[in-house]
Amino acid sequence: MSPVLRLLLPILAAFLVLDPAARAQDSNDLDQLLAGVFSLEPPTGALPGEVLCTSDESFTIASVQASDGRRGVIAATRHGAGRAVAFGHNAFLGDWGLGAGGGQTFIQNAIAWSGGAELEDISLLLLGRSGSLVERLGGELDGVSSHSTLPEARELERFDVVLWQSGDLDPASIDRLEAFVAGGGGLLFGVCPWGRQQLFDRQGKSIRTDLPHNQLGGRLGLVFGLDTAGGQELGLSPAANQGVHAGRAVAQVLAALAGRKLGTDASDPAAAARQTSALVRALPPGEEAFGPRIDAALAGTDLSANVPGPGRRIARSNTIGHLGMLFSTIAWGQAEPADVPAAPGHEFFPGSVPEDAERSSHRIVVEADAIVPKAWRSTGLYAPAGEVITAATEGRGWQLRIGAHKDLLWHKDKWSRWPEITMQQPIEGTTKLASPFGGLIYLVPTDEAARATTAFVIDGAIEAPFFDLDDEASRADWERRRGAPAPWGELACDGVILTLPSGALRHLEDPTELMTFWSRAMAHYPDLLGEPLHATGRPERLVEDLQISAGWMHSGYPVMTHGADDTDHSAAADFAGLQAEGNWGYFHEFGHNAQRPAWTFQGTTEVTCNLFSLYLGERMAGIEPWENPWLVNQRGKLAPYLAAGADFEQWKREPGLALLTYALVQREFGWEPIAQAIESYLGGGPAPKNDAEERDQWMLRLSRATGRDLGPYFQAFGIPTSESARAELADLEPWLPAELR
């Protein structure tokens, strides 16, 4: 037997029993659930998450098509004597289906099916916010009672069905609700799992270990996954959902590794591997034989030939590499620090540490006025892969983070590096943490951290190249620190911190001019914005990576960008290049961080951020905005667009074309009225409530700032504005540039 099968068999054996009788039951249940339902659409404005089936009794009701297979959005199961239905967004249990589609009919069917009775005979417990559900369903049911917490078992017995729409449950309530279902009760529950993970990311938690819906769902055979499942229409047919079952996908993966085929309802191999991956990342430890067996199953497994390396990308269809990396990542995250090894391939990325590099103890003091909740505090230290780092402090509410490369890549078709390589956990007195990949070390205050000077002692780390423009001691120590042995280092100033390969830093004799450039650049964002880039004064961050989660660069904290494939060069550290040409991409991504919804209406998300690219190009590199090379490449689009009738839908699809609308105003009136218009939103007054009001408000504010009526200008570009808003500008002289006359 191959090492991979020895790895997978103990973990996946629970999914090898496929009961044909369960398939027939699925069909009967679907007939009841979909009676009178001919089509379903997701709730308006909601992006559902994935619902994964794990048990033989669970089945997918509705799914959407993605590039790598279908994703379940609504699923159901039998559990003991009871039944449950899970939704990939709690909005399904709000106002979904009112006035359109079959949403209301489906909810009524789901209540009746899960309760095992006619709708009028069911007593419903509504747990959480009710929305309009009471009004919608109250007259159809035997009774509806709203509760903010789950009642005790004796009171719970009075109800036939629980509809859990919002709020979290404690472990005792989860036990009670499972017992309720197993004893014959019905359950409808939903959550937006990817949205909850975004919140958990800030707290060092995950939907796998901390989401109550998964603590319960894992027992029922329904798990909420990390992937989104967006789509205009939900597939309801058994044919569409034939391979949408994670438990059976796991069995298919195992069968394929053993060299045999599974039944005709199996999904394609890549989709099966994806579902297996999605399940492993979300299934709570201990459920369905996964958690406790992973460590033992990994023993002796060699992944070195199936992980990313020089000239070697790993495809998601490489089951050995895909699942091996995934299981390893989870197992190492649960292991005691002393048991965490250095991951195979870490030498390639993020890089290795010389064996003779000095591991030492460092005392770090964070001043009270420098504490910004959730902001990473650079230490200038690096954790070697597979080695234990100890952090000690008397402060409360702090977390220890290893690694800056935070993007998760599990959704990618191919991996240039391991898909997940950073760690973060609370510091409780003295805390030990080991990363299988290594990485720069950060101290992260939570909202609970006291705003008081706090001291830390970190043991086991090595020094990294580090330069802080605003710290005299750091500047004086650069000649020594640029030779520090860590593979990654940082350059800091008051506005931004650059995380770059050490090879791109060691040749810098003095980064003072470079970081003065960056300090000036970041100080220019408030020129247009009218307020600090971040309300807390937190410096922005830029991190180079070998592969990122989306695009060539993306905004956020930190801004992530490609570039680490050339470890001896970085455009962010190229002072001559920045001074001569600026950098459209960097300025663009920080521009995204500067955007505010009030003046970024639909179609301008990739446009208003570029105001900052134009502005900083002028201020930092002397490039006149209308002559900026990026904009020059777009100018040829204007005449054909106008000649074709100025279709606003086209305008919204083409950011370069849309930017010309702003750039022509800047060419005529300069930057001051644009800055004045943006800053006017800070002066109070009612904020625009919708997209139409956002367009009207931008036209009005920009017109007042320029002193000219821009209503005809907006109309010439095909940008819809209201007649009433245009009438407010009757006292101003209309303006059109020569290109539009």
N, C-alpha and C positions, 0 to 999 in steps of 0.2 A: 504494500500500500504506500502511495506517495506521501511525502510530508504534508502536502496540502490537505489530503483527505484526513490525515491524522489531526490536522488543525481543525477541519470543519465538522467532522462527524459528531464529536461530543456536543457541539453547539447546535447543529441543525437537525439532529435526529428527531426532535419533537415534531418536525413538520413532514415526516415521511409517510404518515398514515393519512391517506386521502379517502374519505368515506363517500362512496357513490350515493348513498342515501341522503347525505347532506346536500348534494347538488340538487336532487329532486325537491327537497324541502326549500332550498333557495328559490326555486321557480314558483312554488306555491306562495311563498311569502311575498315575492315581488308582485305577483298578481294582485294581492291585497293592498300592498303599499302604493302601487301605481294605478289603481282603479280610478278612472276618470281623469288621469293626468297624462297629457299628450306631449308636453314640453315643459322644461324648467330652465330658468336663467338664474345666475347668481344674484344675490341682493344688490341693489343699486349702490355703487360706490364701494363695494366690498371686494377684496381680493382674497378668495378662500385659500386655506391651506390644505395639505393632503391628509386624507384619512386612509390608514392602512389596515387591511384585514390580516389577522394572524392565525385564527383558529379555524377548524373545519366547519364550525357553526356560523362563522361570520361571512358576509358577502357584500359586494359593492352594489350600490343602487344607482349612483350617478358619478360620471367621471368626465374629465376633459382631456383633449389631445395635446400633448407637448411634443417637442422635437425628439425626445428619447422615450416615447411611449405614453400611455395614458396614465393619468393620476386620479385616484378616487377622491371625491369631494363629499359624498354622502354614503354611509355604509351602515349596516345593521348586523345584529347577531342575536342568537338565542344563548341564554346563560342560565343553567339550571332550569327552573320552571318559568323563568321570565324572559323578557326581550328588551333590546335597547337599540336606539338609532343615534348615530353620531354624525355631526355636521362640522365641516372644516372652517366654519366661521359662526360666531354667535349671532351675527346679523340674520342668519337663516331663521332664528327663533325670535326675531323682533317683528318688523313690519313686512317681512318678505311675502311677496305674492299678492299684496293688496291691489286689486284693480287690474292685474295683468298676470298672464301665465297661469301655472297650476300650483303655485307655492302654497296657497291657503288650503287647497284640496289635499295636497300632499301632507301638510302638517296634521290635518284632521285624520287622514288615513294612518299616519304614523302613530298618533295618539291611540286610535282604535286598535291598531295591530299590536302595539306594545302592551296595551292594557288587556288584550284578549277579549274584548267585549264591544258591543255597539257603542258609538260615540256618546249617545244620550245616557248611557249607564255608567260612564266613567267619572270618577272623582279625581280632579287634577290638583297636584301641589305645584305651584309656580315658585321656583327658587331663583331669586334675583330680580332684576328689573323686569317689569311686565310689558312696557311699551303699550301696544294696542291689543295685546293678546287676550286680555281679560274681556275687552269689548268684543273682539272677534269671535272668541270661543265660548264665552260665558253662557250664552243662550243655547249652545249646542250640547253642553255637558251636564252631567248630574250636579256638578259643583266645581268651583275653582277657588283655591285658597292661596294667597301670596305669603311667602315667608322669606325673610332675609337670611336665615340659617336653617339647616336641616333639623327637623324635630327629632326627638328621641324615638326609639324604636316603637314604643307602644302607640304613640300618636301617629307615627308614620304609617302604621298598619291601616289607618282609616282611608288611605288613598290608594288608587289603582295605578296612577302614573305620576312620576316626577318629571317636570320639565325644568332642567337646570340651564338657565339662560345666561347668568353672569355670577361673578363672585367666586371665591375659592373655598375649598373645604379642607378641614383639618383631617389628620389621619383617622381619627375615631369616626368622623362623619363619612369618610370614604368606606371604611369597613361596614358601617351601618347601611350605606346606600347599596353596596355590593350584596349584602345579605337581603336587602329588600328586593333586588332584582332576582337573585337566586331563588327566593321564596315565591316568585310568581308575579312580582311587580314589573311595571314598564318604566322605561327611562328614555328621555330625549335630552341630549346634551351637545353643546357645541362650544368651540373656542377658536380663536385665530392663532394657531400655534407659532407661525413665523413672527407675528407681531409680539407675542409674549416672549419669544427668544430675543428679540431686539431689546426688550426691557431687561431680560435676564442677563444679557451681555454686560450690562453696566454693573451688575451685582455679582458676577462670577458664578452664575447659576445656568441651568440648562433645562429645556423642556423634558429631557430624558429623566432627570433626577428630581426636578422641583415643580413640575406642572401637575396639579392635582388631577386634571382630566386624564393624564396619562397614567397616573398611579392607579386610577380606577379602570381606565380603558384597557390597560395592559392585562388586567385580570379577566376582562370581558372578551378579549380578542379583537379590540378596536384601538388603534394607536394613532395619535396625531403626529404627523411628520413635519420636518423642517421646510420642505419644499412648498412653493406656492403652486396653486392649481387654477390659474385664471383662464377664463374662456367665456365666449358670448352665450353658448348654449351647452347645457349639460347632457352628455350622452346617457340615455336610459336603457337602451336595448341590451339584452343579454349578450348579443354578438359583440357590441362595443366594449363590454366590460368583462369579456371572457378571460383575459389574462391578467385582470387587475385584482390580484390577491397576493399579498406579500408572503404569506405562509407557503402557498403553493410555488411562488417564485423561488423561495429558499430551497424547496425540495428539487425544483428544476435545476438550480445551480449545482446542487450536490450530485444530482444524477448525471449532469453533463461532465462534471469532474471525474465521475466514475466510468464515463464512457458509454452511458446508456441514455435512452430517450424517455421522456415522460409522456403523459397522455396528450390528447389532441387539443386540450383547452389551455395548454401552457403558452406563455408569451414568448416573444423572441428572446434570445440569450442576453442581448444588451439590456432589454427592458427588465428581464428577470434579475440581472445583476444590480440594476438601479434600484429596484424595489427592495432587494435584500439590503443594499447599502442604506436606503432610507429607513428601513425598519431598525437596523442595528443602531443608527444614530438617534433614534427616538424611543425605543423600547426600554422601559424602566429596568434597572438591574434586578435580577432574580426572576423575572417573568419568562416563561416559555424556555427555560433552560439556558438562557443567554449569559447574564451577568456572572454568576459564580463560576462558570466553566471556562471563561475566556482565558484567564491566566494559565490554567493547566493545559488548555488546548494549544496555546502558543509555544509551549516549551519545546525547544529544539528546532523550531521552524526557521529556515533560512530564507529571508525575503530579498537578499542582496541583489539577485539578478532581475528582480521584478519591482524595483523602486527607481525613481528618476535618478539619472546620473549624467555624466558628460556625454553629450550627443544622444541621450536616451530619454525619450518621453514615454510615459506609460499611458496606454489607452484605457478608458474605463471598461472596455470589453475584455481586458486582461484580468480575468477573474482572480487569478492568484495574487497579482499585485494590488488590484482594487480592494478585495476583501481582506487581504493580508494587512495592508496599510490601515484599513478601517478598524479591524479588530485590534491591531497593535495599538493604535491611537487611544482607543477606549480602555484597553487593559492598562496601559501605562498611566492613563489619567486616574485610574482607581488604585494603582499600586502604591505601596509605601515608598517614600522617596529613595530609600536605600536599595530598592529592588528595580528601580528604573534604569534601563541600559541606555547606551548611546544608540540612536536609531541608525540602521544601515542607510547609507546615502547622505547622512548629515554632513559628511566631509565635503560633499558637492555643494549643498545648500542647507542651511545658511553658512556653513563653513566650520572647519575644525580649529582647535586651539593647540598650540605646541605643547607637548608633554612637559617640557621644562618651564612653562610659563608659571610664574609665582602665584599660587593661591594664597590669599591673605585675608586679614580682617580689616574692615573699613568702618569708620564712624561717620555718619552723615547726619547733619542737622538741617531741618527744614524750618525756616523762619515762619512765624505766624502769618505775616502779610503775603507770603508766597504760596499759601495753601489755597488751591482752587479745586473744589470737589470734582472728581472724575477725571481730572487732568493728570496725565502721566508725568511724574517727577523723575527726570533723568538722574541717574546716579553716576554715570561714567564707568559703570562696571559691567562685566559680562559673565554669564554662567556657562561653563563648559558643558557640552552635551553629556548627559548621563551622570552628572556629578551633583551632589547634594549642596544646596545653598541654604544657609541659615540666616533668618532675619529676626531681630529681637527689638522690641520697643515697649515702652510703657503707655504709648498712645493708643487710643481706641479708634476704630473705624477706618483702619488703613488696610490696603491689600498689596500683595507682592506680585509683580508681573514679570514674566520672563518672555522676551521676544516682542519685536515691533511689527512683524509680518502677520497681521491679524486676519487678513482675508481668508475665508474658507473657500475651498475650491472643489468640494465634493461634486458639485453640479457640472463641472467641466467634462468635456469629452476626452481630453488628454491632460496629463499633468507633467509640468516641467519641474515641479518640486512636490514634496509631500503636501497633501491637501490641507493639513491643519498642523501648525507648528508653534503655537503660542499657548501660554498657560497663565492663569491668574487665580489667586486664592487669598482669603483673609489672613492677616497677621494677627495672631492671638497670643500675645506675650512673646513666646519664641516659636517660630514656625519654620519648618523645613520643606523645601520644594526642590524637585529635580525635573529638568526638562530633557527628554530624549534627543532634542535637537539643539539645545543651547540657545542663547540669545541675550540681548542687552537687558539689563535689570532696571525695573522702574518701581517706584513707590506711588501708589494711587490712593488718594483720600476719597472716602465715600462721603455722602451727605452727613453721616454721623460723626465724622472726624472733627475734633475740637479745633477751633481756630487759635491754636497755641503753638509756640515753638516746640518741635518734637524731634527727639534724637533717635537714631536707629544704628544698630550694629549689624553689618552684613559680613558673614564669614563664607569662605570657599570660593569667592569670585576672583577674576583677574581684571586688570585695568584694560579699558578700551580707549582709543583715540577720542579725545573730548576737548572742545573749545567753546568757551562762553564769552562772547564779546563784552558782556556787561559785568564780568568778574575779573578783576585785575589779577588775582592769583592764577586763574585759569589761563589768561593770556600769557602770563610770564612762564607758565609751565608747558606751553605748547611744544617747544622743541623736544622735550622728553616724551610728552604724551602722544605725539603723532607716531611714535615708534611702538606704542603699546601693542601687545600680541593679539588682541581680539580681532576677529574677522570683520566686525562692524564697529562704526564709531559715529559720533554726532558733532555737529556744529550748531551752536545756539546763539540767538540774539533775543531782544525783547519781543519780537513779533512772530518768530518762527523757529522751529528746530528741524534741522535736516538730518535724516538717518541714512547713511551711505556706506558702501563697502569701504573698508579701511584702506584698500589700495588706491582709492580715489582721494584719500585724505593725506596720506603720508608724504606725498610730494609737495604739499602746500607748505611753503616756508613760513608764511604768516597769513592766516585767514581773515585778518582784520578788515581789509578792503572788501573782500567778498561778503562778509557778514554785515558790514556797514551798508552795502548795496541791498541786502535782503531786509535789513532793518528799515531802510528808507522805503523800499518797495511795499512792505506790509503796512507802513504808516500812511500810504497813499489810499488804501481802501476806504478808510473813514472820510477822505476828502469827498468822495461821491456818496458814500453811504450815510453820512451825517451822524454816525454813532460808531462805537467800537465794533470791530468785526465779530467779536464774541463778547456777550454782555459781562462775563466775569473777568475779562481781561486775559483769559487763557491764551498762551501762544498757540498758533497753528502748528501743525506738524506735516512734514513731507517725508515719506518713506519709499525708498526704491526697493523693488521686489523683482524676482525672476518671472513671476506670473501673478496676476491679480484677478479678482473675481469678475470684473467687467471692464471692457474697453482697454485703451492704451494707458489711460489715467482715469481716476475717478475721485470725486470730492469726498469730504467727510473728515472724520478725526481718527486717524490721519488721512491726508490726501495720499493716495497710493499711485505709484507710477512704475512702469517698466524701466529697466536700465541696469539692473544688477548682473546682467550677463556679461558686461564689461567691467570687471572689478577694479580696473585701473583708471577709469574715467567716469565722470558724472557731469551731465549738463548743468545740474544744480550747483556744482562747485567750479564751474568754468567761468571765472570772473570776466575774462576778455570777451567770451561769447555773450554773456548776459549783458554786459555793458554796451556791446555793439548792436545786438539784435533783440534784447529782452528774451522772453520765452512765452509764446502765446499759450502753450498748454498749461504751464504752471499758473500763469495769471488767470486763465480760464477756470481751473479747478478751484482756486481760492475765491474766484468770482462766484462760483456756485455756493460756497460757504457764506458769501456776502448777500446772496439773493434774499429778498423778502417777498412773501406771497402777495402782498397787497399790490405790488407793481410788476408782478410776473404773471400775466394772464396766460391762458391756454395758448400754446404754440410758441411761447417765449422762454421756456425753461433753458434752452440752449442758445438764447439770444441775449437776455439782459446780463448774464454772466460775462458776456464778451464786451460789454461796456468797459469792464475793468481791464480786459486784455488790451483794448484800444488805449485806455487812459494810462495804464502803466507802461505800455509801449512808448507813449509820448514822453512821460515823465522820467522813465528810467533809461531809455535808449534813444530819445530824440526823434522818434518816428512819428511824423504827422499822421493823425488818425486816418484821413481819407486816402493816404498813400501807404498805409500799412499793407505789407505784401499779402497777408491773409485776406484783407478786405478787397484789395485790388483784384484778386482772383474771383471775387463774387460780383464785381460791378457789371460784368457783361450780362448778368441775369435780369437786370432791371428793365431794359427796353423790351425784350420779348415778353416779360411778365405783364407790363402795362399794355402792350399791343394785343395780348390775348384776352384782355378784359379784367385783369387784376382779381384773380380767384383767391379768396381768403384761405380756402383749404390748402391751396398750393403754398401760400405765404407761410402758413403754420408748419408745413412739412419741410421747408427749406430755411434753416437758421441763417445761412449766409445772405439770402435774399431779405429776410426779415431784419437783419442787422443794418442793412442799407437804410431802412426807414429811420433808424436812430442816428446813423452816421451822417445823413444829409442834414438833420437838425443840428448836429454838433458842428458840421462844417460851416453852417451859416451863423450860428449863435454862440459857438464855443461850449465849454463844459459847464459854465456857471449855471445856466438855466436847468440843465439836466440834474446837476447836484441839488439845485434848489427844489426841483419837482420831487426828487426822491426824499429829500429832507422834510418836505411838507407833510409827509405821512406821519412824522414823529410828533406833530403838533397837536395831536388829539383829534376830536371829531369822529364821526361814524366811519368805521372801516368799510370798504366795499364788501358786500355780502355774497357776490357771485361773480362769474366771469364777465358778464355784461357790464356790471358796475365797475369792475376793475379796468375794463377798456375805457369806459366813460371817464373815470377818475384820472387815468393817466393822460388822456387827451386834455381834460380841463386843467390839470395841474401844470402840464408842460406848456399849454397855451398861456396861462397866467405868468409862468416863469419867463417865457420868451417875449411876452407882450404882443403876441400875434395870434390870430384865430387859426388853429391847426385843424379845425373841423374838415375843411375841404382837402387838406393834406391826408388825413386819415381815410377819407372817402376815396381819394385817388388811389390809395394803396389797397382799397377793398377791405379795410379794417372796420367791422361793424361798430357803430356808436349810435346812441339814441338821438332822436330829433330834439328831445327836451334838453339834453346835455349840450348839443350844438347850439341851441338857442341861447344858452347862457353866455356864449362868446360873441354875441351880436355887437358888443361895444368895441371889439378889437378888429383891426384890419386883417383880412385873410392873407395867408402866405402859402405860396407854392414855389419850390425851387425850379430852375430852368428845365430840369429833366422831366418835370411833370406838367409843364404848361402846354 
